[in-house]
Amino acid sequence: MKDLKLKIKRQTEILGLVISSPSKYQIGELAELYNVDDLTIKRDLQDLRSLGIDIHSNRKKGISIYNSISNESLKTIIHQYISIAINHNTFDQATNLFINKVGTNAIAILTQLQIFAENNFQVKIKYLKPEEKVTEERIIDPYIIFQADKNWRLLANHNGTIKQFLLNNIKSIEKLDKKFKPISFDEIEEIFRTSFKCWLGKEKINVKLKFLPPWTDRLKPRKLMELEKVTENPDGSIIYETIVNSTNEIASWIVSRGKGVVVLEPIELKDLVIKLANEVLENYK
């Protein structure tokens, strides 16, 4: 099973590298990259052709793909790769949005980032900032790929600050020779420990909410945050306490619940929820 996983991972990464840089790679280079013989890479190309991908090697021109890859094939390949290399379950909606936005380049973006993150190589990316409608070059240390809020994201260090980048908005990736010092899994866990959804921040804000029926029954079997305290009251309500790094995400969530979720603390969160709720009501006046 381990050999099969390595094989699928290698073949998908080869596909991504070739999509990103047609005619750049020779069989020998890929064999050296994955510490296998040339025959193994030739078999990998043959396996990819059996999937309907017209990928061939030319001694003078390197390896290229000569047909388009269907969205269904992309989805299957990406799901396999994610489950093996990134150690997540498949997330259909995030993957569908990713493919719809960037098409075949989805594999190139995903595999390159995973390769460079695993080997601790800095990368230069061209990143689209939708709110400003501009594309910027950024040099980053890629840490991990993760899924949140219906999007695939990259956790990375940019100019000493840990940020997240939407894979949908990465236009190109260039590996740099400089390596970076990776952060530990514990450090990554700590980054997200107080994140209600996917916000990154160092603030620690104590939050206390009161849940009334029917939300009490819906809340009991769920765990919203890693750090939380749930107290059941005699009247059937629940007091929920946690720590978050931003009031914005949890405020939006509270407003979307509607009646039955009440902010007890802090006052700043209560004011923000009221503000957001009033703004929603303005749409219907």
C-alpha positions in Angstrom: 0.0 0.0 0.0 2.9 2.4 0.8 4.4 1.8 -2.6 1.1 2.5 -4.3 0.7 5.7 -2.4 4.2 6.8 -3.3 3.5 5.9 -6.9 0.3 7.9 -7.1 1.9 10.9 -5.4 4.9 10.8 -7.7 2.8 10.5 -10.9 0.5 13.4 -9.8 3.5 15.6 -9.0 5.1 14.8 -12.4 1.8 15.8 -14.1 1.8 19.1 -12.1 5.4 19.9 -13.0 4.8 19.2 -16.7 1.6 21.3 -16.8 3.5 24.1 -15.2 6.6 23.8 -17.4 6.0 21.9 -20.7 9.2 20.6 -22.3 11.3 21.6 -19.3 11.9 18.2 -17.7 13.7 15.1 -19.0 13.1 11.6 -17.7 16.5 11.5 -16.1 15.8 14.7 -14.1 12.6 13.3 -12.7 14.3 10.0 -11.9 16.9 11.9 -9.9 14.3 14.1 -8.2 12.4 11.0 -6.9 15.4 8.8 -6.5 14.1 6.1 -8.9 15.4 4.7 -12.2 14.5 6.0 -15.6 12.3 3.0 -16.3 10.1 3.9 -13.3 9.4 7.3 -14.7 8.7 5.9 -18.2 6.1 3.6 -16.5 4.7 6.6 -14.7 4.1 8.3 -18.0 2.5 5.2 -19.4 0.2 5.0 -16.4 -0.8 8.6 -16.9 -1.5 7.9 -20.6 -3.8 5.1 -19.5 -5.9 7.8 -17.7 -6.3 9.5 -21.0 -3.6 12.1 -20.6 -1.5 12.4 -23.7 1.9 12.8 -22.0 5.1 11.9 -23.9 8.8 12.4 -23.6 11.0 13.7 -26.3 14.8 13.6 -26.0 15.2 17.1 -27.5 12.0 18.7 -26.2 11.5 17.0 -22.8 8.2 15.9 -21.4 4.9 17.6 -22.6 1.2 17.0 -22.6 -0.6 17.1 -25.9 -4.3 17.2 -25.0 -6.6 18.9 -22.5 -7.6 17.2 -19.3 -11.3 17.0 -18.4 -12.6 18.5 -15.1 -13.7 15.0 -14.0 -10.2 13.6 -14.5 -8.7 16.6 -12.6 -11.1 16.1 -9.7 -10.2 12.4 -9.4 -6.5 13.0 -9.6 -6.6 15.9 -7.1 -8.7 13.9 -4.6 -6.2 11.1 -4.7 -3.2 13.4 -4.3 -4.8 15.4 -1.4 -5.7 12.2 0.5 -2.2 10.9 0.2 0.2 13.9 0.2 -1.7 16.5 2.2 -3.3 14.1 4.7 -6.8 15.6 4.5 -10.1 14.0 3.5 -11.5 15.1 0.2 -13.4 18.3 0.1 -15.6 18.4 -3.0 -16.8 22.0 -2.9 -13.4 23.5 -2.3 -11.9 21.3 -5.1 -14.8 22.1 -7.5 -14.3 25.8 -6.9 -10.5 25.4 -7.4 -10.9 23.6 -10.7 -13.6 26.0 -12.0 -11.4 29.0 -11.3 -8.0 27.8 -12.6 -8.8 24.6 -14.6 -5.8 22.3 -15.5 -3.5 24.7 -13.6 -5.0 23.4 -10.4 -2.8 20.4 -10.4 0.3 22.5 -11.2 -0.4 24.9 -8.3 -1.2 22.1 -5.8 1.7 19.8 -6.6 4.4 22.5 -6.9 3.4 24.0 -3.5 3.4 20.6 -1.9 6.8 19.7 -3.3 8.4 23.0 -2.3 6.8 23.0 1.2 8.0 19.4 1.9 11.5 20.3 0.8 11.5 23.7 2.5 12.2 25.8 -0.6 11.2 29.5 -0.7 9.0 30.3 -3.7 8.1 33.5 -5.6 4.4 33.7 -6.4 2.3 36.0 -8.5 -0.8 36.6 -6.4 -4.1 38.3 -7.4 -5.6 40.6 -4.8 -9.3 40.6 -5.9 -10.2 43.6 -3.8 -7.6 45.7 -5.6 -7.7 43.9 -8.9 -3.9 43.8 -9.0 -1.4 41.0 -9.2 1.7 41.2 -6.9 4.9 39.2 -6.7 5.6 37.8 -3.3 8.5 35.7 -1.9 7.1 33.3 0.7 8.0 30.3 2.8 5.2 27.7 2.1 4.2 25.7 5.2 1.1 23.7 4.6 -1.9 23.5 2.3 -5.3 23.4 4.1 -9.0 23.7 3.4 -11.2 26.3 5.1 -14.4 28.2 4.3 -14.9 26.3 1.0 -11.4 27.2 -0.4 -8.0 25.6 -0.6 -5.4 27.8 1.2 -1.7 28.0 1.7 -0.3 28.9 5.1 3.0 30.7 4.5 5.5 33.2 5.9 5.7 36.5 4.0 8.2 39.1 5.3 8.2 37.6 8.8 4.4 37.4 9.0 2.4 34.2 8.8 -0.4 34.6 6.3 -2.8 32.5 4.2 -3.1 32.6 0.5 -6.1 31.3 -1.6 -4.8 28.8 -4.1 -7.4 30.1 -6.5 -5.6 33.4 -6.7 -2.1 32.1 -7.2 -1.2 32.8 -10.8 2.3 31.4 -11.0 4.9 29.7 -8.8 8.7 29.9 -9.1 11.0 27.8 -6.9 14.0 29.8 -5.4 17.3 28.2 -4.4 17.0 29.6 -0.8 15.7 27.2 1.8 13.7 28.2 4.9 13.4 26.7 8.4 10.1 24.9 8.7 7.8 25.3 11.7 6.6 22.4 13.7 3.2 20.8 13.6 2.6 22.0 17.2 3.3 25.6 16.1 0.8 25.2 13.2 -1.8 23.9 15.6 -1.3 26.8 17.9 -1.8 29.2 15.1 -5.3 27.8 14.4 -6.2 27.0 18.0 -8.1 30.2 18.6 -9.3 30.6 15.0 -13.1 30.3 14.7 -12.9 29.7 11.0 -9.6 30.5 9.3 -8.6 34.0 10.6 -4.9 34.2 11.7 -4.1 36.5 14.6 -2.3 36.6 18.0 -5.2 38.2 19.9 -7.0 36.1 22.5 -10.5 37.2 23.2 -12.7 35.5 25.8 -16.2 34.9 24.5 -19.3 33.9 26.4 -22.5 33.0 24.6 -25.9 31.9 25.7 -27.7 29.3 23.5 -31.5 28.9 23.7 -33.6 26.1 22.2 -33.6 24.8 19.5 -29.8 25.7 19.3 -29.1 23.8 22.5 -29.9 20.5 20.9 -27.9 21.3 17.8 -24.9 22.4 19.9 -24.6 19.5 22.3 -23.2 16.9 19.8 -20.8 19.4 18.2 -17.5 20.8 19.2 -17.1 24.3 17.8 -13.6 25.1 19.1 -10.7 23.1 20.6 -10.8 25.3 23.7 -14.3 25.5 24.9 -16.5 25.1 28.0 -20.2 24.2 27.9 -22.5 24.6 30.9 -26.1 23.4 30.8 -28.6 25.4 32.8 -31.7 24.1 34.6 -33.9 26.2 32.2 -32.6 24.3 29.2 -30.2 27.0 27.9 -26.5 26.5 27.5 -23.6 28.8 28.4 -20.8 28.5 25.9 -17.3 29.9 26.6 -14.3 29.9 24.3 -11.3 32.0 23.2 -11.0 33.4 19.7 -8.4 35.5 17.9 -11.0 37.8 16.1 -14.5 39.0 16.8 -15.3 39.4 13.1 -15.7 35.7 12.2 -17.7 34.7 15.2 -19.9 37.8 15.0 -20.9 36.9 11.4 -21.6 33.3 12.5 -23.8 34.5 15.4 -25.8 36.8 13.1 -26.3 34.0 10.6 -27.8 31.8 13.4 -30.7 34.2 14.0 -32.8 34.0 17.1 -31.5 32.0 20.0 -27.8 32.9 20.2 -27.1 35.7 22.7 -23.7 37.4 23.3 -23.0 37.8 27.0 -19.3 38.8 26.8 -17.4 40.8 25.6 -19.3 44.0 25.0 -17.3 44.6 21.8 -18.6 41.4 20.3 -22.2 42.2 21.3 -22.0 45.7 19.7 -20.5 44.2 16.5 -23.3 41.6 16.3 -25.9 44.3 16.7 -24.2 46.4 14.0 -24.1 43.6 11.5 -27.7 42.6 12.2 -28.8 46.2 11.6 -26.9 46.3 8.4 -28.7 43.1 7.2 -32.0 44.7 8.1 -31.2 47.7 6.0 -31.3 45.5 2.9 -35.1 45.0 3.5 -36.2 48.6 4.2 
